Amino acid sequence: MALITCSECGKEVSDKARTCPNCGVSLSATEETSSLSEAVSPPASPNKAAKKSGKLKYVLLAIFVVAVISTLAGQKDDKTPSGPSQNAASSAKAPKQELNYEVMSASALFYEFKQNEVAANQKFKKKRVAIEGRIHSIGSSLMEYPEIVFSVDGSHGFATVSCEFPKKAIDTIAKMSTGQHVIIIGTVKGLVISTVFLDDCIFGEAKK
């Protein structure tokens, strides 16, 4: 025989008794309640819904990371040279090396402008020309670029053609002297008062 505790008075009574001998309360209801309480136990594992939610977050995060990596890889491929065909295209875009020009004298160029400046601008302005003559002076422009000046025939130095070079030509021009005969290729800027200006000049040769 086992003893149980009465839920009403707290006294110990036999588990065979149907009523408590002390307070008279029915023990059958108490046993059913006790059995029901023992049968019902708290969940031993975490909430399944929470587990599923956590797994879903990890899956979505993994998909996002893969998408970002794929996008970055695609951008890198777009910037990667495509091989010989792209090299050929780059070569095609490279500026051609300047070849020989038919040469005119610095005086002839000046008189083209002096006789009809409008016509000379249409013919020469912003175009590459080759001129020749003897160096009248060597100096620097207002922007400190090396400069060679030709004197126009018969002007006694009052009419000139000024040729401005890039600064990388300084060492070459430093070795030259007045009176030296040279051929210069440059872009015509136009006539200002009594001087025709050329810039972006290089030294050239006449066609044979």
Order of alpha helices (4+ residues) and beta strands (2+ residues): beta-beta-alpha-alpha-alpha-beta-alpha-alpha-beta-beta-beta-alpha-beta-beta
